[in-house]
């Protein structure tokens, strides 16, 4: 479990000739870099902060550049650093939204920018519960997949906010470098520990979705690969962690119904989309 987070505003204590082991990119732009520092890890968000991550015992030391706002640091910690620390500690953490829909629990997997938050907002607007927006911890309990709910809020771009929640002013910026705004959802009673997952949906690439709404079954191999693709990782060179991740994803894929969800990103089709998803979930066979 996480011990402490120390925040230091000022110059990073990292060596100027640090050797990077991995870079995470958004297009051609580096958004996060990782360097192994003995048994610790240095994570750098260019222009914002360095995070020295210690796994045993769990501790994060933040060296922020200049005077970043607390919202930006909170976002980086919650959505980038801590999920990777959990992953390095052996947990499976994925890019997914989690929702309670008509008495069942569904996960929607996909990378940032593919519409998970907008889809969650549409379902929430129709009375369904948001358990998590973009990051979910998964675990097997017996033969069932369980998800640990996180903070129930939505992060949306301006066009999605206008389309789903017109005239909503109660939002806060996600981070100083992002155009997204965070929208608090209606208070609800979150489960104390975890919820049993009834179905997984893997979002199709918006660039190749076509003009129709399709929900198609996925094979266990396809589900396993999707879980790996959308998982948070810290040390990609850690062979033991990679083997453990593959085993965990394979087990989930064998026992959890999963489907590919393709749909046009067309605000005029949103009502049809939510009806299609809800009808599909309700029609699934009940699970023990």
N, C-alpha and C positions, 0 to 999 in steps of 0.2 A: 504494500500500500504506500501511497505517496506520503513522504514525511514533511518536507518543507519546501516553500518557494521563496527564494531570496531575490529581491529586485534591487538592482544597482543602476542608477542613472549616470551614465558617463562612458568613458572609453571601454571597449572590450578588453578583457585580460588575455584574449587569445593571441598566440604567436602571429606576427605579421606574415610569416612564410608557411602558414598552415597548409597542409596537404589534404585536399578534399577527396573523399571516397565516393560520394554520390551527389548528384544535383537533381532536384525535381523541377521540371519545366512547365510553363504555361506557354505553349507555342515555342518561341525561341527565347523567352525570358526566364531566367532562373528565379524561382520564388522561394526555394529552400535548398540549403546545402548541408551535407553531413560529413564530419570528420571524426574518425576514431581517435580518442585521446587516452590511450592505455585501456582501462576498463570503463572509462566514461565516453561520452559523445558530445561533440560540439555541433549544434544546429544553428545555422545563420539564416535569418530573413534579411536579405540585402536592404540597407538603408534604415532598418528599424531596430533590430536587436539580435544579440547572440544569446543562445540558451545552452548552458552547460548542463547536460543531463546525466545524472548518476543513477544507475540501476539498483545497486545494492550498497547501502540502503537507498531507497528512492528519494531523490532530491533534484530540484531544478534551480539553477542560479541564472537569473536574467540580467544581462548587461544591455541596457537600452541606450540607443543613440539619441543624443540631444534631449528633448523633453517630449516624448511621445505621450499621447493621451491614454488614460487608463482603459478606455474602451478597446483601443487597438491592441494593447498588451493582453487584455482579457481574451479577446478573440483569438490571437495567436496561440495563447496557452491552451484554451479549451478546444480549438478546432485543428491545431496542427501539432503541438508539442506533446500534450498529455496523451492523446490517442496513440502516438508512436511509442511513448514510454510504456503504456499498457501493453502494446503489441510486443515490445522487447521483453516484457515480463511474462510472456506466454499467453496473453489474451488475444482473442480474435476480435478486431475492431474494424468495422466496414463503413464506407461511404454509403449511407442509406437513410431514408426516412422511415419511421415506424408509426403506424396508425391503428387505432381501434375502429373497425368498420362492421357495424351490424353484429356485434358480439364476437367478432373474430379479429385476429391481429395479423396485419400484413406488413411486409417490408418491401420497399421500393429501392432498388440498387441502381447506382449510376454515378458517373463522375460529376464534379462541380460544373454547373452550366448546362446540364442536360434536362433540367426541369423538375427535379425532385421537390424543391421547396414550393414551386408553383402548384404542382400536383397535390402536395399536402395541404396547401392553402385552399384549393378548390374543394377537397374532401372535408376539410374543417368547416368551410362555409356552409356545407350541406349537413352539418350536425355530427360529424365524425371526430374522434379524438386524436389529437396529435401527441404522440409520445416522444418523438424525437424528429429533428429536422434533417440533419445531415450526417450524424455520427451515431452508430449503434454498436454496443458490445454484445457479442453473441457467445452462447455456451450451450453445450448439450447437457440435458438432464434426463437420464435414462435414454429413451429413444425419441425424445422430443427436443426440438430446437427452442431455446429461450432467448429473449432479448431483454437487455437492461435499459429501461427508459432513461433519457437524459433531460436536459432543460427543454420544456415545451414552448418553443418560440419559432417564428418563421423568419427567414432572411430572403427578402424579395427585391428584385429590381423595380424601378419606377413603373415600367409598363405592366408588370404583373400586379403590383399594388393597385394601380388604377383600374385594371380589368377585373380583379377579384374583390377588392375592398375599396370601392370608389369613395372618395372624400374622407379617407381615414388619415388622420393627422397624428395619431398616437404611435409614432415610430421613433427609433433612435438609430444613428449610423452604426453599421457593423464594424467598420474600421476606417481610418483616415484614408486608406488607399483603395477602398472599395466603394462602388456606387450603390451597393445594396443597403437596405435599411432593415432593421430588426423590428418585427411586430409581435408583441406579446399576445398569445391566444387566450381564450376564456379560461379561467381557472377550472381545474378538474382534479379529481382524486387520482393521483398517479399510484400505480402499484408500488408496494414497499420494496420489492426485490426485482422480480422479472416477470415477463409474460410469455406464455407459450405462443410460438409463431405458427400460424396455420398455413401461410403461403408466402412465397417469394415472387416478386416481379422484377425482372431485369429490364431497365429502360433501353429501348433501341436508340441508335444514333440519330439525333434530329436531322442530320444532313441527308439521311437515307430513309426517312420514315414514310414517304409517299403521302397520299391523300386520304387513306382509310385507317380505321382503328382495327388493329389485329392483336389478339392474345393467342399465342401459340405455345405448346408444351416444349420444355427444354429437357434434354437428356441429362442424367447425372454428371456426365463429363462436362457438358456445357455449363451446368450450374457450378461445378467445382472451379472451372476456369474463371467464371464471372466473379465468384467470391474472392479468388486470389487477386484478380485484376482490380477489384474495388476495395481491397484491404489496405489499411494503414500499415506501414513498416518503418522501422528505424534503421537497422543494420541489414542491408540487403546481402551483405557478404557473410552473414551468420548462417552456416549450413544447417546447424541443428535447428535453428528457428524456422528455416525454410521447410525442412522436413516435417516439423511439427505442424506448421501452417497447412501444408498439403494434406496431412492426415486428417486434421480437423475439418477442412473444407470438404474433403471426400466423404467424411461421415455425415456431414450436414446434407450434402447433395443426395446421398442415398435415401434419406428418410423424410425429406421436406419437399412437398409439391412446389414446383417452380415453373414460371412462364415468362416468355418474352413479351413485353408490352411495347408495341409500336403505335404511334399516333401523331397526327399533324399538330405542330405547335401553332394552333389557330384558336384565338380567344373565342371566336364565334362557335367553336365546336366543343367548348368546355362542358356544357350540360350533357351532351351526348357521351362525352368521355367518362364523366363521373357515373352516369347511369350504367355504362358498359362495365366498368370496374366493379361497381357494387353488385350488379347482377351476376357477374362471374364469381365473386367471392361467396355470395349466398348459395350458389349452385354447387359449390364444392362439397364433396362427401364429408360428413362429420368425422372428426378424428378423436380417438380415445385420449 
